[in-house]
Amino acid sequence: MTPSTRMASPVSPLPGRLEGCPAPAKLNLFLHVVGRRADGYHLLQTVFRLLDWGDTLDFTIRKDGEIRRTNVVTDVPEETDLCVRAAHALQQATGCLLGADITVHKCLPLGGGLGGGSSDAATTLMALNYLWNTRLDPVRLREIGIRLGADVPFFLFGRDAFAEGIGEILQPATLPPACYVVLVPAISVPTAQVFISPDLTRNTPQIKMTSFTFERTRNDLQPVACELFPEVKDALSWLGQFAPARMTGSGACVFASADSPEHAARIIGQCPARWQAWQAVNLVRHPMHRFGT
């Protein structure tokens, strides 16, 4: 997988088709586990940040009602792909008789904590809500999205956010512009394996959105991921030489702020060959916002 071009608005070369629909990555600037619901879901507090880097998807309407992914995505069977599941969920919620061909241009690593599958699902909901003319409002789309994954509502929300609950309670967060180095270790971290660990901190005190600073917060999942996957620990140690580094989500990717694009480029130029390092800046709004966010 290689970096995509920077996030841009999709194009409609033909009626009933959208090409280059962006599915941007996210960072968790911090992630606290503050409790657990009776059904086993963990209660979180986090700040989500959108990045100008991610997957892109193409959509073409089918009149036979079938949902098809037109290309192979390594290690993601078509029937379990979140974007395919999202299309079926929108059909079921609206009674729409149309279908779609979906092509996924994958850039974001699997098991990286960057939200790739969830972002693909959110972009699918927005694109097909437009192409199928199902006209669901953003709140209704987020209700569908939360059933697909805890991060999906954030991508539908479409801007930096302070999140609570399991990730579905969202408030806009006003953050200064920033440039990041994102380091991708050569490993995929299964989210469930981190969350079921008996060593996971599950009682971090809640904070207010106005109290958030990078220095006063942490990622509660990071110590568990480092213990289970030493490659994550190594990546944090290496990137931490240049700036304070933190894991995003449940890993494996780690990130640090850079003073400028030139500073980021210098760090990336020193990245060990066994890892990938990419530069990204924040997005103010999701590029698909006019299609449903």
C-alpha positions in Angstrom: 0.0 0.0 0.0 1.2 3.5 -0.8 -0.1 6.9 0.2 -3.0 8.3 -1.8 -3.0 11.7 -3.3 -4.2 14.3 -0.8 -7.9 14.3 0.0 -9.9 16.1 -2.6 -13.6 16.3 -3.5 -15.0 13.4 -5.6 -15.9 13.8 -9.3 -18.9 12.6 -11.3 -17.7 11.8 -14.8 -20.9 10.0 -15.6 -24.5 10.1 -14.3 -24.9 7.6 -11.4 -21.2 7.5 -10.6 -18.8 9.1 -8.1 -15.0 8.6 -8.5 -12.3 9.4 -6.0 -14.5 9.6 -2.9 -12.1 10.3 0.0 -12.1 8.2 3.1 -9.6 10.1 5.3 -7.6 8.7 8.2 -8.0 9.8 11.8 -5.8 10.1 14.9 -6.8 9.7 18.5 -4.9 12.6 20.1 -5.6 10.8 23.4 -7.8 7.8 24.4 -9.0 7.2 27.9 -11.0 4.2 29.0 -13.4 5.5 31.6 -15.6 2.5 32.3 -17.5 -0.4 30.8 -21.2 -0.9 29.9 -23.1 -4.0 31.0 -23.0 -5.3 27.4 -19.2 -5.3 27.5 -18.6 -2.2 25.4 -15.9 0.1 26.8 -16.7 3.7 27.6 -14.2 6.1 26.2 -13.1 9.7 26.0 -11.0 10.8 23.1 -10.2 13.6 20.7 -10.5 12.5 17.0 -8.6 14.4 14.4 -9.1 14.1 10.6 -6.1 13.8 8.4 -5.6 14.8 4.7 -4.5 11.3 3.8 -6.4 8.1 3.3 -8.3 5.7 1.1 -10.4 6.6 -1.9 -13.5 4.8 -3.3 -15.4 4.8 -6.6 -19.2 4.1 -6.8 -21.4 3.2 -9.7 -25.2 2.6 -9.4 -26.5 -0.8 -10.3 -30.2 -1.2 -11.2 -30.4 -4.8 -10.1 -30.0 -4.1 -6.4 -26.8 -6.0 -6.1 -23.9 -4.7 -4.0 -20.5 -5.7 -5.4 -16.9 -4.8 -4.6 -15.1 -4.8 -7.9 -11.5 -5.3 -6.7 -9.5 -7.5 -4.3 -8.5 -5.9 -1.0 -5.8 -8.0 0.6 -7.0 -9.7 3.8 -10.5 -8.2 3.6 -13.1 -10.6 2.1 -15.8 -8.9 0.2 -18.6 -10.2 2.5 -17.0 -8.8 5.6 -15.8 -5.5 4.1 -17.3 -2.6 6.1 -18.1 -0.6 3.0 -20.1 -3.5 1.6 -21.9 -4.0 4.9 -22.6 -0.2 5.0 -24.2 -0.3 1.5 -26.5 -3.2 2.6 -27.3 -1.3 5.8 -28.4 1.7 3.9 -30.5 -0.4 1.5 -32.2 -2.0 4.5 -32.8 1.3 6.3 -34.4 3.0 3.3 -35.9 0.1 1.2 -33.9 1.3 -1.7 -34.0 -1.1 -4.7 -30.8 0.2 -6.3 -27.4 -1.5 -5.8 -23.8 -0.4 -6.4 -20.4 -1.4 -7.7 -17.7 -0.3 -5.2 -14.0 0.0 -5.9 -11.7 0.5 -2.9 -8.3 2.1 -3.5 -6.7 1.0 -0.2 -4.0 3.1 1.4 -4.5 2.9 5.1 -3.0 -0.1 6.8 -5.2 -2.8 8.4 -4.9 -2.9 12.2 -3.3 0.4 12.3 -5.6 2.5 14.5 -6.2 5.0 11.7 -9.9 4.1 11.2 -9.5 2.8 7.6 -12.4 0.4 7.5 -14.7 2.7 9.5 -13.8 5.6 7.2 -14.5 3.5 4.1 -17.9 2.7 5.6 -18.8 6.3 6.3 -17.8 7.4 2.8 -20.0 4.6 1.4 -23.0 5.8 3.4 -22.5 9.4 2.3 -21.8 8.6 -1.4 -24.7 6.1 -1.8 -27.1 8.3 0.2 -26.4 10.9 -2.6 -26.4 8.5 -5.6 -29.5 6.6 -4.5 -31.3 9.8 -3.5 -32.3 8.2 -0.2 -31.9 11.6 1.5 -31.2 10.5 5.1 -30.1 13.4 7.3 -26.7 13.3 9.1 -28.2 12.1 12.4 -29.9 9.1 10.7 -26.7 8.2 8.9 -24.8 8.2 12.2 -27.5 5.9 13.7 -26.8 3.5 10.9 -23.0 4.0 11.2 -22.8 3.2 14.9 -24.1 -0.3 14.2 -21.2 -0.8 11.8 -18.4 0.4 14.1 -17.7 2.8 16.9 -15.6 5.1 14.8 -18.0 5.4 11.9 -20.1 8.2 13.5 -17.0 10.4 13.8 -16.2 10.1 10.1 -19.9 11.0 9.3 -19.6 13.9 11.8 -16.9 15.1 9.5 -14.7 17.4 11.7 -12.4 17.2 14.7 -14.4 16.0 17.7 -14.3 15.3 21.4 -16.0 11.9 21.7 -17.5 10.0 24.6 -19.7 6.9 25.2 -18.4 4.2 22.8 -17.4 7.0 20.4 -20.9 8.1 19.3 -21.4 11.1 21.5 -19.6 13.9 19.6 -18.9 17.5 20.2 -16.9 19.7 17.7 -13.4 20.4 18.9 -11.5 23.5 17.9 -7.9 22.6 17.5 -5.0 24.6 15.9 -3.6 23.5 12.6 -0.9 20.8 12.8 1.5 18.7 10.8 2.1 15.1 11.8 4.5 12.3 11.1 2.6 9.0 11.1 4.8 5.9 11.6 3.5 2.5 10.4 5.2 -0.5 12.1 5.3 -3.7 10.1 2.5 -5.3 12.2 -1.3 -5.3 12.5 -2.8 -5.0 15.9 -6.2 -6.7 16.5 -8.3 -4.3 18.4 -10.2 -7.0 20.3 -7.0 -8.5 21.7 -6.0 -5.1 23.3 -9.5 -4.5 24.8 -9.8 -7.9 26.4 -6.5 -7.7 28.1 -6.8 -8.0 31.9 -4.0 -5.4 32.1 -6.0 -2.7 30.4 -6.8 0.4 32.5 -10.6 0.8 32.6 -11.1 3.4 35.3 -9.4 6.6 34.1 -11.1 9.7 35.6 -13.2 11.6 33.1 -12.1 15.0 31.9 -13.9 17.9 30.4 -13.2 18.9 26.8 -11.8 22.2 27.9 -9.3 20.4 30.0 -7.7 18.5 27.1 -4.0 18.9 26.5 -1.7 16.4 25.0 0.6 16.5 28.0 -2.1 15.8 30.5 -3.6 12.9 28.7 -2.5 9.5 27.3 -3.7 6.5 25.4 -4.8 3.8 27.9 -4.5 1.1 25.2 -0.8 1.9 24.5 0.9 0.0 27.4 -1.1 -3.1 26.5 -0.3 -2.9 22.8 3.4 -2.4 23.6 3.5 -5.4 25.8 1.7 -7.6 23.3 3.5 -6.2 20.3 7.1 -5.0 21.0 7.3 -3.5 17.5 4.8 -0.8 18.6 7.1 0.0 21.6 10.1 0.2 19.3 8.3 2.6 16.9 7.3 4.8 19.8 10.8 4.9 21.1 12.3 5.8 17.7 9.8 8.5 16.9 10.0 9.9 20.4 13.6 11.0 19.8 12.2 13.8 17.6 8.9 14.8 19.4 6.5 13.4 22.0 5.0 10.3 20.3 1.8 8.4 21.0 -0.1 5.5 19.6 -3.4 6.1 17.8 -6.4 4.0 18.6 -5.5 0.4 19.5 -2.4 0.6 17.3 -0.2 -0.2 15.6 0.4 3.2 14.1 2.1 5.9 16.2 2.4 9.7 15.5 4.1 12.9 16.6 3.6 16.5 15.8 6.1 18.2 13.6 7.0 21.9 13.7 6.6 22.2 9.9 6.4 20.1 6.8 10.1 20.5 6.4 10.6 19.1 9.9 8.3 16.2 9.2 10.2 15.5 6.0 13.5 15.4 7.9 12.1 12.9 10.4 10.6 10.7 7.6 14.0 10.7 5.8 15.6 9.0 8.8 12.9 6.3 9.2 14.3 2.8 9.4 13.6 0.7 6.3 11.4 -1.8 8.1 8.8 0.8 8.7 6.8 3.3 6.7 6.5 7.0 7.7 4.1 9.4 6.1 3.4 13.1 6.5 -0.1 14.4 7.1 -1.9 17.6 8.1 -5.3 18.1 9.6 -8.5 18.5 7.6 -10.9 21.1 8.7 -13.9 19.3 7.1 -14.4 15.9 5.6 -14.3 16.3 1.8 -17.6 14.4 1.5 -19.4 16.8 3.8 -21.7 18.1 1.0 -22.9 14.5 0.5 -24.1 14.0 4.0 -22.1 15.2 6.9 
